[in-house]
Amino acid sequence: MKKNLLISLLATSTLTLAAAEVVTPEVAAYRTRMEHAQDLQESIRDGIRAKDAKTVSTLSRELTDLLQDDERYWEKKQIPDAVNLGRQSVRFAQQMTTDAGAQRLPEALDNLRQLQKTCLACHDAHPEKRVK
């Protein structure tokens, strides 16, 4: 009985490993950037709610840098729609930084909302499935 259980566990483990997605370091780095971008957006929203323009500006600048890395990633992968969405995202993040720096938090919130729309559009387009 123990032998059958061991064989069953090994077979299940093998199938699980075989089904696991192979991820290159470059794709893993992209995914990490996107997770961090999501975290930054949530923190920016919290900063806007707290009326903390300095924090919003600092986080928006960090988000801009991250999104510029993402834009370069899509340029390298030659996926035009993702490049275009990446550029839009960078512009919204840059404007959010400017608005927060000038204490214009309602405008920063508007830019955050627009940024989130471009993020959603990119996610819906699934450009990562076209990466070679």
N, C-alpha and C positions, 0 to 999 in steps of 0.2 A: 504494500500500500504506500509506504514511504517512497519507494522507487517511482511509482506512478505519479505521485504528487510532485516529485522533483522533476520528472520528465515534463509534466504539464506546466510547471512554473518556468522551466527553461524554454519551452516552446512559446509560451506567452511572451516572455522577455525578448526572444528573438524576433517575433512578429512586431512587437512594439518598436524595437530598434530599427527594423527594416522599414517601418512606416514613418519613422522620424525624418523630418525634413533636414536635408543637408544645407547648411547656411555658410556662405563664405564670410570671412572677416569683414569685408566691405559691406555686405548686406546687414550683418549684425551691428555694425557701427551706425548704419542708416536707421535701423530700428531703434537703437538706443537714443539717437538724436530725436527721433519722433516722439518717443516716450518722454524725453526731457522737455521737448517743446510743449507737449500737452500739460506737463506739470507747471511749466512757466506760465502758460496761459491761465491756468487756475489761480496761480499766485498773483498774477497781474489783476485778475478780476477781484481777488480779495483786497489787493492794494487800492483799487479804484473804490470799492465799497468803503474802505477805511479812510478814503480821501488822503492817501499817502502818495503824493505825486512823485516824491523822490524815489520811493521803492518801485513805483510803476515805471519810471524812467530807467532805472538801473536794470530791472528785469526785462524791459522791452529792448534795451540795447543788447542784452545777452541773447534774447530771442532772435533779434535781427542777425547776429553773428551766426547763430545756429541755422537759421533759414538760408543764409547765404551759402553755408556749407552744403545744405540740401540742394539748393539751386545748382551749384557746381556738380554735385553728384548726378543730377538729371541731365545736365549738359554733357557730362562724360558718357552717360548711357545713351545719349542721343534720343531722348523721348520728348519730342517737342511740346506736347500738351502739358506734361509735368514741368518742363522748363518754364513755360508761360505762367502756370499757376504758382510756381516757385517765385518768379519775379514779382507777381502780384502780392504774394505773401510778404516778401521782403519790403516792398513799398509800404504796405499797411503797417508793418512792424516799425519801420523807420518813422513814419508819420506819428505813430503812437508814442514813440520816444520823444519826438519833437513836441507833441501836444502835452505830454506829461511834464516835460521840462519847462513848459510855459504855464503850468498849473491849469491846463485845459482838460480836466478829467472827463467831462461829458464827451468831448471829441475823441479822447483816447479810447473811451469805451466804444464809440462808434467804429473806430479803426479795429479794435479787438474783434468786434462782431463781424466786420468785413473779412478780417483775417481768418476767422473761424469758418466762414463760408468757403474761402479758397481751400482751406485744409480739408473740409468735407468733400468738396468737388474732387480734389486729388484722390482722397481715399475711395470715393465712389468710382473713379476711373480705373483704379487698381493698376497703376503703372508698374508697380513692383513685379507684376506677373509677366511684364514684357522685357524685363531685364535679362540680358544674355550673359 
